[in-house]
């Protein structure tokens, strides 16, 4: 058995030559993932792809990377948006060459990674995914993997950012029974951390009829916390209202419920929008 520590183009060519004299089943390649990145919401593994394309005979032989017969229509179309892209935005990035055929690999990999994660977490209690640093001007773009977890995972999902959780906890509610799990979780975390707790009520249409549930949630939270808490109520877009509180209070964590929306209803997902826009960590709890 021969084990090869492989980088990109040079290692891929070495492996190709090695397989001319050694049976493939006797060779193991450990390929560099230190240059992996997320771009346009896709998981990209440049060295893995170069090795795979080379060994499959699909590599562009002149460049040594990418697929043979590649075209660049998508990249050229993205470049048209650069002149109108706001400062600080990562949209329409063209610094990394992604060919049209190569995009299919990244789309497939990203979807399979999400499926693999979802299929392997049943025995756990919490899923934690990282997020890029937050920019006040541009917000962040969750990777497609993190987005799929927020929508589809039956477990709580923590989108982690670098603010300390002890800076304060915000728990959001619409005063629906299904939101009580998020408020309860936020209260327990605040009590454990000794952090300030703010409960944000964002009423929906017909919310006046839910005042009884709201009073019950607040009473339960005060009892669990064992001390006073802050309360805020906002009219307007729910996600923006919740994020405004986290920015104003400098909170380290916001806890929101999720109904697990998929397809077109997911476009209205408050939990996903908060996970995208909040400057702090976001804990998404699937409503029972």
C-alpha positions in Angstrom: 0.0 0.0 0.0 1.3 3.4 -1.0 -0.1 6.6 0.6 0.4 9.9 -1.2 0.0 13.3 0.5 -1.4 15.3 -2.4 -1.7 19.0 -3.2 -2.9 20.2 -6.5 -1.6 20.1 -10.1 1.8 18.6 -9.5 0.5 15.9 -7.1 -2.3 15.0 -9.5 0.1 14.4 -12.3 2.3 12.4 -10.0 -0.6 10.2 -9.0 -1.5 9.8 -12.7 2.0 8.5 -13.4 2.0 6.3 -10.3 -1.1 4.5 -11.4 0.7 3.5 -14.6 3.0 1.3 -12.6 1.1 0.5 -9.4 -2.5 -1.0 -9.2 -5.0 1.7 -8.2 -6.2 -0.5 -5.3 -2.8 -0.2 -3.7 -2.7 3.6 -3.7 -4.4 5.9 -1.2 -4.3 9.7 -1.7 -4.7 12.1 1.2 -5.6 15.3 -0.6 -5.2 18.9 0.8 -8.4 20.6 1.9 -6.7 23.6 3.4 -7.6 25.6 0.3 -11.3 24.7 0.4 -13.7 27.6 0.4 -17.3 28.6 0.2 -18.3 30.8 -2.7 -21.7 31.7 -4.0 -23.1 29.4 -1.3 -21.2 26.4 -2.8 -18.6 24.1 -1.2 -15.5 24.2 -3.4 -12.5 21.9 -3.0 -9.9 22.9 -5.6 -7.3 20.3 -4.9 -9.7 17.4 -4.6 -11.3 18.4 -7.9 -7.9 18.7 -9.6 -6.9 15.2 -8.5 -10.3 13.7 -9.3 -10.4 15.3 -12.8 -6.9 14.3 -13.6 -7.3 10.6 -12.6 -10.6 10.5 -14.5 -8.9 11.8 -17.6 -11.2 14.9 -17.6 -8.7 17.6 -16.7 -7.8 20.5 -19.0 -4.3 19.4 -19.9 -3.1 22.8 -20.9 -4.0 24.6 -17.7 -3.6 21.5 -15.4 -6.8 22.4 -13.5 -10.5 22.6 -14.3 -12.3 20.4 -16.9 -11.4 20.0 -20.5 -13.7 21.8 -22.9 -14.7 24.3 -20.2 -16.8 27.4 -21.0 -17.2 30.5 -18.8 -20.6 32.0 -19.6 -21.8 32.1 -15.9 -18.6 33.8 -14.8 -18.9 36.4 -17.6 -22.5 37.0 -16.7 -21.5 37.6 -13.0 -18.9 40.1 -14.1 -21.7 42.4 -15.4 -22.9 43.0 -11.8 -19.5 44.1 -10.4 -20.0 47.7 -11.4 -23.2 48.0 -9.3 -22.1 45.9 -6.4 -22.1 47.9 -3.1 -18.9 48.3 -1.2 -18.3 45.4 1.2 -20.6 43.0 -0.7 -19.3 39.6 -1.6 -21.9 39.1 -4.3 -20.9 38.3 -7.9 -17.3 37.5 -6.9 -15.3 36.7 -10.0 -11.8 36.4 -8.5 -12.1 32.6 -8.4 -12.5 31.0 -11.8 -15.5 28.7 -11.9 -16.3 27.2 -15.2 -19.8 26.2 -16.3 -19.1 22.5 -16.3 -17.2 22.8 -13.0 -20.2 24.4 -11.4 -22.1 21.1 -11.7 -19.4 19.4 -9.4 -19.8 22.1 -6.7 -23.6 22.0 -6.9 -23.6 18.2 -6.5 -21.0 18.2 -3.7 -22.8 20.9 -1.7 -26.1 19.0 -1.9 -24.5 15.7 -0.9 -22.6 17.3 2.0 -25.9 18.6 3.4 -27.6 15.2 2.9 -24.7 13.5 4.6 -24.9 15.8 7.6 -28.7 15.4 7.9 -28.4 11.7 7.7 -25.7 11.3 10.4 -26.9 13.6 13.2 -29.9 11.7 14.6 -27.9 10.5 17.7 -26.9 14.1 18.7 -28.7 16.9 20.5 -27.3 20.0 18.7 -25.8 20.8 15.3 -23.3 23.7 15.2 -22.2 25.4 12.0 -19.8 28.3 11.5 -20.6 31.5 9.7 -18.4 34.2 8.2 -17.8 37.5 10.0 -20.9 39.8 9.9 -20.7 43.1 8.0 -23.3 45.7 9.0 -23.5 46.9 5.4 -23.7 43.6 3.6 -24.8 41.1 6.3 -23.6 37.5 5.5 -24.6 34.8 3.2 -25.0 31.4 4.8 -23.6 28.5 2.8 -26.1 26.3 1.1 -25.2 23.6 3.7 -26.0 25.8 6.6 -29.2 27.0 4.9 -30.3 23.4 4.4 -29.7 22.6 8.0 -31.7 25.6 9.2 -34.7 24.5 7.1 -34.5 20.7 7.3 -32.8 19.6 10.5 -35.1 18.3 13.2 -32.4 19.1 15.8 -31.6 22.6 17.1 -29.0 24.3 14.9 -26.6 26.9 16.2 -25.1 29.3 13.6 -22.0 30.3 15.5 -20.3 33.7 15.3 -17.6 35.2 17.4 -19.5 37.3 19.9 -19.5 35.8 23.4 -22.8 34.2 24.2 -22.7 35.8 27.7 -23.0 39.3 26.1 -26.8 38.7 26.2 -29.5 36.5 25.0 -32.5 37.5 22.9 -35.5 35.1 22.5 -38.1 35.8 19.9 -41.7 34.9 20.0 -45.0 35.6 18.0 -46.9 34.5 21.1 -47.8 31.2 19.5 -47.6 28.0 21.5 -45.1 26.6 19.0 -42.7 29.4 19.9 -42.5 28.5 23.6 -39.7 26.0 23.0 -37.5 28.8 21.7 -38.3 31.1 24.6 -37.7 28.3 27.1 -34.4 27.4 25.5 -33.3 31.0 25.5 -34.3 31.4 29.1 -32.3 28.3 30.3 -29.2 29.5 28.4 -29.4 33.0 29.9 -29.8 31.5 33.4 -26.9 29.2 32.8 -24.6 31.9 31.5 -25.7 34.6 33.9 -26.6 36.7 30.9 -29.2 39.4 30.4 -32.4 38.1 28.7 -34.5 40.1 26.3 -37.8 38.6 25.0 -38.8 40.2 21.7 -42.5 39.9 20.7 -43.2 40.5 17.1 -47.0 40.2 16.7 -48.5 38.8 13.6 -51.9 39.6 12.2 -54.5 38.8 14.8 -51.8 39.0 17.5 -54.2 40.7 20.0 -55.9 37.4 20.5 -52.6 35.9 21.7 -52.0 38.1 24.7 -52.9 35.2 27.1 -50.2 33.0 25.5 -47.7 35.9 25.7 -48.4 36.5 29.4 -48.0 32.8 30.0 -44.6 32.8 28.2 -43.3 35.8 30.1 -44.4 34.4 33.4 -42.8 31.0 32.6 -39.6 32.8 31.6 -39.4 34.9 34.7 -39.9 31.8 36.9 -37.2 29.8 35.1 -34.7 32.8 35.1 -35.3 33.7 38.7 -34.8 37.4 38.1 -36.0 40.2 36.0 -35.9 40.2 32.2 -36.3 42.8 29.5 -39.2 42.8 27.1 -39.6 44.5 23.7 -42.4 44.6 21.2 -42.1 45.7 17.6 -44.4 46.1 14.7 -43.0 45.5 11.3 -40.9 42.9 9.5 -40.2 40.2 12.1 -36.7 39.3 11.1 -35.5 42.9 10.9 -37.1 43.8 14.2 -35.3 40.8 15.9 -32.0 41.7 14.3 -32.3 45.4 15.4 -32.6 44.3 19.0 -29.5 42.2 18.8 -27.6 45.1 17.3 -28.8 47.6 19.8 -28.2 45.4 22.8 -24.9 43.9 21.6 -26.4 40.5 22.3 -24.3 37.3 21.9 -27.1 35.0 21.0 -30.6 35.1 19.5 -33.0 32.1 19.8 -35.8 31.7 17.2 -38.2 29.0 16.4 -38.5 27.4 13.0 -41.4 25.7 11.2 -39.1 23.9 8.8 -40.4 25.6 5.7 -39.1 24.3 2.4 -39.7 25.3 -1.2 -41.4 28.6 -1.9 -42.7 29.1 1.7 -39.0 29.1 2.8 -38.6 32.4 1.1 -40.6 33.9 4.0 -38.6 32.1 6.7 -38.0 34.4 9.6 -35.4 32.0 11.2 -33.3 31.9 8.0 -33.4 35.7 7.6 -32.3 36.2 11.2 -29.5 33.6 10.7 -28.3 35.6 7.7 -28.5 39.0 9.2 -27.9 38.8 12.9 -24.4 40.0 14.1 -24.3 37.3 16.8 -24.8 33.6 17.0 -28.3 32.3 16.2 -29.9 29.2 17.7 -32.8 27.8 15.6 -35.2 25.5 17.4 -37.6 23.4 15.3 -41.1 23.9 16.6 -42.7 20.7 17.8 
